Amino acid sequence: MSLPYAGQPYFVSEFGGIWWNPDRLDAVGTEQDESWGYGQRVRDEEEFHARFAGLADVLLGDPEMFGYCYTQLTDVFQEQNGIYRFDRSEKLDVARVRAVQVRPAAVEE
């Protein structure tokens, strides 16, 4: 059964996928593997945080958005777009990732 949209809030089941694997950088900062993520690879961790903040701000700022799920939480084989490495060790400054998301969402206001 298909129900027409009647103003219900939205949930984004997958967003992000920012391509970053600092463990695979060569001496000049180029990733030397066949991994992938969405969009162009970020050049460094600072660029990751800026891109993540921009994406999260769009979702948190939408008064019709009630939730989202970032992909990936961890790197998985060829997808090197996790917040944590495959072995679950921190790859990024997790406190910064969290800080972007703790502000009240527009739907809460």
N, CA, C and O of each residue as an XYZ file, in Angstrom:
436
protein
N       0.842     -1.166      0.000
C       0.000      0.000      0.000
C       0.895      1.239      0.000
O       1.885      1.299      0.730
N       0.552      2.191     -0.795
C       1.294      3.441     -0.872
C       0.443      4.559     -0.289
O      -0.689      4.781     -0.718
N       0.995      5.254      0.689
C       0.272      6.363      1.312
C       0.840      7.681      0.817
O       2.059      7.829      0.728
N      -0.006      8.629      0.499
C       0.495      9.925      0.035
C       1.163     10.694      1.170
O       0.824     10.534      2.342
N       2.108     11.520      0.789
C       2.788     12.363      1.768
C       1.792     13.360      2.344
O       1.069     14.028      1.605
N       1.763     13.454      3.672
C       0.818     14.350      4.344
C       1.520     15.232      5.371
O       0.940     15.577      6.401
N       2.766     15.594      5.089
C       3.476     16.491      5.993
C       4.253     15.810      7.106
O       4.709     16.481      8.032
N       4.416     14.495      7.042
C       5.176     13.782      8.061
C       6.635     14.229      8.027
O       7.140     14.623      6.976
N       7.318     14.169      9.179
C       8.747     14.503      9.169
C       9.540     13.441      8.406
O       9.091     12.307      8.237
N      10.713     13.832      7.957
C      11.587     12.953      7.177
C      12.670     12.334      8.048
O      13.080     12.905      9.059
N      13.126     11.147      7.633
C      14.292     10.488      8.209
C      15.222     10.134      7.055
O      14.794      9.505      6.087
N      16.483     10.532      7.145
C      17.472     10.180      6.126
C      18.185      8.924      6.614
O      18.912      8.961      7.606
N      17.975      7.822      5.918
C      18.505      6.538      6.378
C      19.988      6.351      6.085
O      20.613      5.442      6.631
N      20.563      7.202      5.227
C      21.994      7.099      4.955
C      22.490      8.401      4.335
O      21.987      8.846      3.303
N      23.486      9.001      4.984
C      24.127     10.185      4.404
C      25.583     10.175      4.809
O      25.971      9.447      5.723
N      26.380     10.963      4.149
C      27.789     11.094      4.515
C      28.686     10.346      3.565
O      28.835     10.711      2.398
N      29.286      9.283      4.088
C      30.198      8.505      3.266
C      31.432      9.276      2.838
O      31.952      9.062      1.743
N      31.904     10.171      3.692
C      33.043     11.027      3.335
C      34.307     10.171      3.236
O      34.665      9.470      4.183
N      34.958     10.231      2.122
C      36.083      9.366      1.752
C      37.366      9.857      2.394
O      37.910     10.884      1.991
N      37.860      9.123      3.401
C      39.065      9.548      4.111
C      39.730      8.354      4.766
O      39.120      7.670      5.588
N      40.976      8.103      4.405
C      41.756      7.041      5.026
C      43.178      7.542      5.243
O      44.037      7.356      4.381
N      43.437      8.178      6.390
C      44.762      8.751      6.634
C      45.876      7.710      6.698
O      47.044      8.050      6.505
N      45.540      6.459      6.965
C      46.554      5.408      7.064
C      47.132      5.022      5.706
O      48.163      4.352      5.639
N      46.479      5.438      4.625
C      46.920      5.058      3.285
C      47.532      6.209      2.506
O      47.684      6.115      1.288
N      47.886      7.294      3.185
C      48.482      8.434      2.495
C      49.960      8.184      2.219
O      50.665      7.618      3.054
N      50.421      8.604      1.061
C      51.848      8.524      0.773
C      52.534      9.808      1.246
O      51.902     10.646      1.889
N      53.793      9.960      0.938
C      54.581     11.098      1.433
C      54.069     12.450      0.951
O      54.340     13.468      1.589
N      53.346     12.482     -0.145
C      52.828     13.763     -0.649
C      51.338     13.931     -0.388
O      50.718     14.857     -0.912
N      50.751     13.036      0.424
C      49.355     13.187      0.805
C      48.345     12.593     -0.150
O      47.161     12.922     -0.080
N      48.796     11.714     -1.050
C      47.889     11.067     -1.992
C      47.541      9.681     -1.466
O      48.429      8.941     -1.042
N      46.263      9.323     -1.488
C      45.872      7.990     -1.037
C      46.316      6.961     -2.069
O      46.108      7.137     -3.269
N      46.929      5.886     -1.586
C      47.507      4.869     -2.459
C      46.755      3.547     -2.348
O      47.356      2.511     -2.063
N      45.461      3.580     -2.570
C      44.707      2.335     -2.527
C      43.497      2.441     -3.439
O      43.261      3.474     -4.065
N      42.752      1.380     -3.502
C      41.581      1.319     -4.370
C      40.291      1.461     -3.573
O      39.234      1.026     -4.030
N      40.360      2.055     -2.405
C      39.158      2.237     -1.599
C      38.262      3.287     -2.234
O      38.649      3.954     -3.194
N      37.061      3.426     -1.686
C      36.168      4.447     -2.213
C      35.248      4.969     -1.126
O      35.085      4.359     -0.070
N      34.670      6.081     -1.408
C      33.651      6.717     -0.590
C      32.845      7.570     -1.541
O      32.983      7.447     -2.758
N      32.016      8.423     -1.009
C      31.165      9.260     -1.862
C      31.834     10.598     -2.133
O      32.416     11.207     -1.235
N      31.748     11.043     -3.361
C      32.292     12.342     -3.727
C      33.809     12.323     -3.794
O      34.438     11.266     -3.782
N      34.370     13.496     -3.864
C      35.822     13.642     -3.924
C      36.418     13.422     -2.535
O      35.836     13.829     -1.530
N      37.573     12.780     -2.487
C      38.247     12.549     -1.204
C      38.603     13.872     -0.554
O      38.978     14.834     -1.224
N      38.478     13.902      0.769
C      38.957     15.085      1.485
C      40.471     15.000      1.577
O      41.036     13.907      1.548
N      41.133     16.148      1.688
C      42.599     16.180      1.716
C      43.179     15.929      3.100
O      44.307     15.453      3.229
N      42.405     16.251      4.138
C      42.914     16.073      5.496
C      41.740     16.010      6.470
O      40.584     16.182      6.084
N      42.057     15.764      7.726
C      41.007     15.620      8.735
C      40.209     16.906      8.907
O      38.999     16.862      9.133
N      40.870     18.035      8.803
C      40.163     19.316      8.935
C      39.082     19.450      7.860
O      37.973     19.904      8.140
N      39.409     19.055      6.644
C      38.424     19.115      5.562
C      37.282     18.133      5.807
O      36.131     18.420      5.477
N      37.603     16.965      6.391
C      36.536     16.022      6.751
C      35.552     16.691      7.700
O      34.342     16.659      7.477
N      36.082     17.299      8.765
C      35.197     17.908      9.769
C      34.364     19.038      9.174
O      33.195     19.196      9.526
N      34.944     19.814      8.289
C      34.192     20.899      7.643
C      33.065     20.327      6.782
O      31.943     20.833      6.813
N      33.357     19.284      6.022
C      32.327     18.685      5.167
C      31.238     18.033      6.014
O      30.049     18.174      5.728
N      31.655     17.320      7.058
C      30.676     16.668      7.934
C      29.764     17.703      8.587
O      28.548     17.520      8.640
N      30.355     18.793      9.082
C      29.559     19.849      9.721
C      28.560     20.443      8.736
O      27.412     20.699      9.100
N      28.977     20.661      7.508
C      28.069     21.206      6.504
C      26.894     20.288      6.226
O      25.753     20.740      6.137
N      27.170     19.000      6.089
C      26.101     18.034      5.841
C      25.152     17.940      7.032
O      23.933     17.969      6.864
N      25.717     17.827      8.239
C      24.886     17.711      9.437
C      24.067     18.977      9.668
O      22.909     18.897     10.076
N      24.654     20.135      9.413
C      23.925     21.395      9.601
C      22.697     21.476      8.703
O      21.651     21.967      9.127
N      22.814     21.000      7.474
C      21.657     21.005      6.566
C      20.535     20.144      7.143
O      19.373     20.551      7.145
N      20.884     18.963      7.628
C      19.859     18.067      8.165
C      19.288     18.590      9.481
O      18.072     18.591      9.671
N      20.153     19.033     10.385
C      19.682     19.546     11.673
C      18.882     20.833     11.518
O      18.013     21.128     12.338
N      19.166     21.588     10.489
C      18.486     22.857     10.274
C      17.147     22.750      9.566
O      16.433     23.746      9.447
N      16.797     21.567      9.096
C      15.532     21.380      8.380
C      14.423     21.070      9.386
O      14.487     20.040     10.057
N      13.418     21.922      9.510
C      12.361     21.700     10.502
C      11.493     20.474     10.214
O      10.685     20.083     11.056
N      11.647     19.870      9.047
C      10.867     18.673      8.727
C      11.693     17.394      8.828
O      11.214     16.316      8.476
N      12.933     17.508      9.306
C      13.839     16.365      9.433
C      13.891     15.942     10.903
O      14.245     16.743     11.767
N      13.540     14.686     11.186
C      13.571     14.249     12.577
C      14.726     13.314     12.904
O      14.945     13.004     14.075
N      15.463     12.860     11.909
C      16.579     11.981     12.213
C      17.387     11.625     10.983
O      16.972     11.858      9.848
N      18.576     11.042     11.244
C      19.454     10.628     10.157
C      20.414      9.572     10.661
O      20.571      9.374     11.866
N      21.057      8.896      9.719
C      22.059      7.885     10.031
C      23.274      8.140      9.155
O      23.164      8.151      7.929
N      24.434      8.345      9.773
C      25.662      8.559      9.018
C      26.214      7.216      8.554
O      26.162      6.227      9.285
N      26.735      7.192      7.352
C      27.411      6.010      6.849
C      28.837      6.384      6.439
O      29.056      7.365      5.730
N      29.702      5.664      6.853
C      29.696      4.475      7.682
C      30.182      4.834      9.082
O      30.929      5.795      9.268
N      29.747      4.051     10.057
C      30.311      4.217     11.387
C      31.761      3.733     11.383
O      32.640      4.368     11.966
N      32.000      2.595     10.713
C      33.361      2.063     10.613
C      33.716      1.805      9.148
O      32.839      1.594      8.310
N      35.005      1.825      8.862
C      35.465      1.403      7.542
C      35.064     -0.059      7.349
O      35.113     -0.850      8.291
N      34.677     -0.408      6.148
C      34.343     -1.791      5.825
C      35.001     -2.142      4.495
O      34.593     -1.655      3.441
N      36.013     -2.983      4.556
C      36.742     -3.436      3.379
C      37.091     -2.271      2.462
O      37.888     -1.417      2.850
N      36.523     -2.204      1.258
C      36.926     -1.150      0.327
C      36.306      0.205      0.652
O      36.800      1.223      0.166
N      35.251      0.260      1.449
C      34.641      1.543      1.803
C      35.423      2.167      2.957
O      35.296      1.744      4.106
N      36.222      3.162      2.642
C      37.067      3.819      3.635
C      36.442      5.153      4.034
O      37.091      6.197      3.968
N      35.182      5.109      4.447
C      34.457      6.327      4.767
C      33.878      6.308      6.174
O      32.910      7.011      6.464
N      34.473      5.502      7.045
C      33.982      5.413      8.411
C      34.580      6.459      9.333
O      35.594      7.086      9.027
N      33.925      6.628     10.463
C      34.442      7.499     11.520
C      35.513      6.745     12.310
O      36.453      7.343     12.835
N      35.351      5.416     12.384
C      36.334      4.541     13.022
C      36.964      3.650     11.956
O      36.386      3.440     10.889
N      38.157      3.129     12.253
C      38.812      2.181     11.353
C      38.099      0.828     11.412
O      37.224      0.606     12.248
N      38.488     -0.054     10.521
C      37.932     -1.406     10.468
C      38.079     -2.115     11.813
O      37.188     -2.861     12.220
N      39.210     -1.885     12.511
C      39.450     -2.530     13.805
C      38.781     -1.790     14.967
O      38.990     -2.141     16.129
N      37.982     -0.771     14.658
C      37.199      0.037     15.612
C      38.027      1.055     16.382
O      37.524      1.658     17.329
N      39.268      1.258     16.006
C      40.058      2.328     16.627
C      39.645      3.662     16.010
O      39.162      3.709     14.879
N      39.839      4.736     16.756
C      39.439      6.059     16.274
C      40.281      6.486     15.083
O      41.507      6.382     15.106
N      39.622      6.959     14.062
C      40.277      7.481     12.873
C      40.186      8.998     12.849
O      41.014      9.667     12.230
N      39.187      9.533     13.518
C      38.907     10.965     13.531
C      38.762     11.445     14.968
O      38.690     10.643     15.900
N      38.720     12.742     15.132
C      38.439     13.337     16.433
C      36.940     13.179     16.685
O      36.136     13.996     16.238
N      36.581     12.128     17.398
C      35.182     11.780     17.608
C      34.458     12.856     18.414
O      33.258     13.056     18.230
N      35.158     13.543     19.293
C      34.535     14.632     20.056
C      34.049     15.736     19.113
O      32.996     16.329     19.344
N      34.801     16.010     18.068
C      34.377     17.026     17.087
C      33.174     16.546     16.282
O      32.272     17.329     15.988
N      33.158     15.278     15.928
C      32.015     14.716     15.206
C      30.762     14.837     16.079
O      29.695     15.212     15.594
N      30.898     14.522     17.346
C      29.764     14.613     18.273
C      29.324     16.054     18.467
O      28.126     16.341     18.472
N      30.277     16.963     18.626
C      29.957     18.365     18.908
C      29.073     18.979     17.829
O      28.214     19.807     18.132
N      29.269     18.592     16.602
C      28.457     19.113     15.492
C      26.996     18.705     15.658
O      26.091     19.412     15.216
N      26.778     17.563     16.296
C      25.441     16.975     16.320
C      24.645     17.208     17.596
O      23.488     16.796     17.669
N      25.216     17.847     18.589
C      24.507     17.972     19.866
C      23.596     19.188     19.955
O      22.827     19.314     20.908
N      23.668     20.074     18.989
C      22.767     21.234     19.035
C      21.337     20.777     18.773
O      21.120     19.769     18.101
N      20.367     21.510     19.299
C      18.975     21.136     19.030
C      18.669     21.204     17.530
O      19.089     22.131     16.839
N      17.949     20.229     17.057
C      17.522     20.221     15.659
C      16.335     21.163     15.489
O      15.592     21.422     16.436
N      16.170     21.665     14.285
C      15.067     22.591     14.004
C      13.712     21.969     14.332
O      12.795     22.678     14.747
N      13.575     20.668     14.154
C      12.310     19.996     14.441
C      11.980     20.051     15.935
O      10.815     19.918     16.312
N      12.989     20.246     16.789
C      12.776     20.314     18.236
C      12.371     21.704     18.713
O      11.920     21.866     19.846
N      12.527     22.690     17.865
C      12.277     24.066     18.301
C      10.840     24.478     18.066
O      10.464     25.608     18.378
